Amino acid sequence: MKYATTEITSAEILSDNPVHQRLYFPYEEAAKIISGKVLELGCGWGRGVEKLINACDHFTGLDKNEPLIKALQEKYPKHYFNTVNLPYLSEFEDNTFDFIVTFQVIEHIQDDHMFLKEANRVLKPGGKILLTTVNKEYSLSRNPWHIREYKTEELKSLMLKYFKTLDAKGVGGNDKVWEYYEQNKASVRKIMRWDIFNLQYNLPAWMLRAPYEFLNRMNRNKLLDQSEGLAAEINWDDHYLSNEPEKCIDYFFVATK
């Protein structure tokens, strides 16, 4: 099943490529870490599911989108997929999983404290959660699909309320990655000059989602055309784990129960 919204980000739409590659990179890193029983919270259309499945004994994938979950269950019948109303994980007993992977999800969750509390509960003692989310300092506009975004110390403080230790890293990028980011930043600023009443922050989120989708897609297509191939050339291995998360577009945090 194919999804083509700019928020979900397709692997098959060329203008989505820089974002898709940045979002896929953490799965490559996760595959080096995980083992045993793994739970992914918010597996979406399965961007990195196969990578995770190949690195663990048993995989459980949860998402709110029933058609996507059904398609993934049919594709990977030896593993388990189900719909879920996050943050609650009432289907699972305490101390069930060795690892939890949750990439670009917590920013969508109303009760982020319960989200982490439940993750801690279903992890085995010594189990780890691998979490990515956008760095608020590098957001270029309000995303109406996000409940909130975090600065570095805010996310550290939140996660350490529920986990013993935290390894705080970020998703870094090479010159190609940052050149695209700067082009995107300049392009978004041109668009936002028309928002003279600051409507992106004054209107309710639901009213902004349709124009956000339209403008975001228009902007990505424009960048693809004017970047002389850069948008199409960026690959997941143009990214790396950085020890300076505050200087990265996304965080990559690993916390231990």
C-alpha positions in Angstrom: 0.0 0.0 0.0 1.4 3.4 -1.0 0.9 6.6 1.0 1.9 9.9 -0.6 1.4 12.6 2.1 4.3 14.8 2.9 3.9 13.9 6.6 4.2 10.1 6.1 6.8 10.6 3.4 7.1 8.1 0.5 10.1 6.1 -0.6 8.8 6.3 -4.1 8.2 10.0 -4.6 11.5 11.6 -5.7 10.8 14.9 -4.1 10.4 13.1 -0.7 13.8 11.5 -1.1 15.9 13.7 1.3 13.3 13.3 4.1 12.8 9.6 3.4 16.5 8.9 3.6 16.9 10.8 6.8 14.0 8.9 8.4 15.3 5.6 7.1 18.9 6.1 8.5 17.9 5.3 12.1 16.7 1.9 11.1 20.2 1.0 9.9 21.6 2.1 13.3 18.8 0.2 15.1 19.6 -3.0 13.3 23.1 -2.9 14.8 21.7 -2.7 18.4 18.5 -4.7 18.6 18.0 -8.4 19.3 15.4 -10.8 20.8 11.8 -9.5 21.0 11.4 -6.1 19.4 8.4 -3.8 19.5 8.0 -0.9 17.0 5.6 1.8 18.1 4.3 3.6 15.0 5.6 1.3 12.2 3.6 3.2 9.5 3.9 1.8 6.0 6.9 -0.3 7.1 9.8 2.0 6.1 12.3 0.0 8.2 10.3 -3.1 9.2 12.3 -5.5 7.1 15.6 -4.2 8.4 14.4 -4.7 12.0 12.9 -8.1 11.3 16.2 -9.4 9.9 18.0 -8.2 13.1 15.7 -9.8 15.8 14.0 -13.1 16.8 10.5 -11.8 16.8 9.0 -8.4 15.7 5.8 -6.7 16.8 4.6 -3.7 14.9 1.9 -1.3 16.0 0.3 1.6 14.3 -3.1 3.3 14.2 -3.6 2.8 10.5 -5.5 -0.4 10.0 -5.0 -0.8 6.2 -1.2 -0.5 6.6 -1.2 -2.9 9.5 -3.2 -5.5 7.5 -0.8 -5.2 4.6 2.2 -5.6 6.8 0.7 -8.7 8.5 0.1 -10.3 5.1 3.7 -9.5 4.0 5.3 -10.8 7.3 3.0 -13.6 8.6 5.6 -15.0 11.0 5.6 -11.7 13.0 2.8 -9.8 14.7 1.1 -6.6 13.7 -1.9 -4.8 15.3 -3.6 -1.5 15.5 -3.1 0.5 18.7 -4.4 3.6 20.4 -1.1 5.0 21.6 0.1 5.7 24.3 -1.6 2.7 25.8 -0.1 -0.8 25.4 -2.7 -2.7 27.5 -2.4 -5.7 25.1 1.0 -6.5 26.5 2.2 -7.7 29.9 5.0 -6.1 31.9 8.6 -7.0 31.0 7.7 -8.4 27.5 10.2 -6.9 25.1 14.0 -6.6 24.8 13.9 -3.4 22.7 11.4 -0.8 21.6 11.9 1.2 18.4 9.8 4.4 17.9 10.9 6.8 15.2 9.1 10.1 14.6 6.2 9.2 16.8 6.3 10.9 20.2 5.7 14.3 18.7 2.2 13.0 17.6 1.3 11.7 21.1 -0.9 13.9 23.3 0.2 12.2 26.6 4.0 11.8 26.1 4.5 11.0 29.7 2.1 8.0 29.5 3.8 7.0 26.2 7.2 6.6 27.9 5.7 5.1 31.1 4.0 2.4 29.0 7.2 1.8 27.0 9.1 1.3 30.2 6.5 -1.0 31.6 6.5 -3.5 28.7 10.4 -3.5 28.4 12.3 -6.2 30.3 14.7 -5.0 33.0 17.8 -3.6 31.1 15.7 -3.3 28.0 16.2 -0.3 25.7 14.0 2.2 23.8 15.4 3.7 20.6 13.6 7.0 19.9 13.9 9.7 17.2 12.0 12.9 16.9 12.6 16.3 15.3 14.8 18.9 17.0 12.5 21.9 17.6 15.4 24.3 16.9 15.6 23.1 13.3 11.9 23.1 12.4 11.2 25.5 9.6 7.6 26.1 10.3 4.8 24.9 12.5 3.8 21.3 11.6 0.1 21.0 12.3 0.4 17.2 12.7 2.7 17.5 15.7 1.3 17.9 19.2 4.6 19.3 20.3 8.3 19.4 19.5 11.3 19.3 21.9 14.5 21.1 22.5 17.4 18.9 23.5 17.3 19.4 27.3 13.5 19.1 27.3 13.6 15.6 25.7 16.5 14.5 27.9 14.6 15.6 31.0 11.4 13.9 29.9 13.1 10.5 29.1 15.1 10.5 32.3 11.9 10.6 34.3 11.1 7.1 33.1 14.5 5.5 32.3 17.7 5.0 34.3 20.2 6.0 31.7 20.2 7.9 28.4 22.6 8.0 25.5 21.6 11.2 23.6 22.8 11.4 20.0 21.5 13.1 16.9 21.1 12.3 13.2 24.0 14.2 11.6 24.5 14.8 7.9 27.3 15.5 5.4 27.5 18.6 3.2 24.9 17.4 0.8 22.4 17.0 3.6 23.0 20.4 5.0 23.0 22.1 1.6 19.5 20.7 1.0 18.4 21.8 4.4 19.6 25.4 3.7 17.9 25.4 0.3 14.7 24.2 2.0 15.0 26.8 4.8 15.4 29.6 2.3 12.4 28.4 0.3 10.2 28.0 3.3 11.1 31.5 4.4 9.9 32.9 1.1 6.6 31.1 1.5 6.1 32.2 5.1 6.6 35.9 4.2 3.0 35.7 3.0 1.8 34.7 6.5 1.7 38.4 7.7 -0.8 37.6 10.4 1.2 34.6 11.7 -1.7 32.3 11.1 0.4 29.2 11.3 0.6 29.7 15.1 -2.8 31.3 15.6 -5.1 28.9 13.8 -6.1 25.5 15.2 -4.0 22.6 13.8 -6.9 21.0 11.8 -7.4 24.2 9.7 -3.7 24.2 8.7 -3.3 20.6 7.6 -4.7 20.9 4.1 -2.7 24.1 3.2 0.4 22.6 4.9 0.2 19.5 2.7 -0.3 21.6 -0.4 2.5 24.0 0.3 4.9 21.3 1.5 4.4 19.2 -1.6 4.8 22.3 -3.8 8.0 23.2 -2.0 9.5 19.8 -2.2 8.8 19.6 -6.0 10.3 23.0 -6.5 13.4 22.0 -4.6 13.7 18.9 -6.6 13.6 20.9 -9.8 16.0 23.7 -8.7 18.6 21.6 -6.7 20.3 20.2 -9.8 19.8 16.6 -8.7 20.8 17.1 -5.1 17.4 16.1 -3.7 17.5 12.8 -5.7 21.2 12.1 -4.8 20.9 12.1 -1.0 21.1 8.6 0.5 20.7 7.2 4.0 24.5 6.8 4.4 25.0 10.6 3.9 23.8 10.6 7.6 25.7 9.6 10.7 25.2 9.5 14.5 26.3 12.7 16.1 27.4 13.3 19.7 25.9 16.8 19.4 22.2 16.3 19.2 21.5 19.9 19.7 23.1 20.6 16.3 21.0 18.0 14.4 17.7 18.0 12.6 16.6 14.9 14.5 17.4 13.3 17.8 18.5 9.7 18.2 18.1 8.8 21.9 18.7 5.4 23.4 17.4 5.0 27.0 17.7 1.9 29.3 15.2 0.6 31.8 
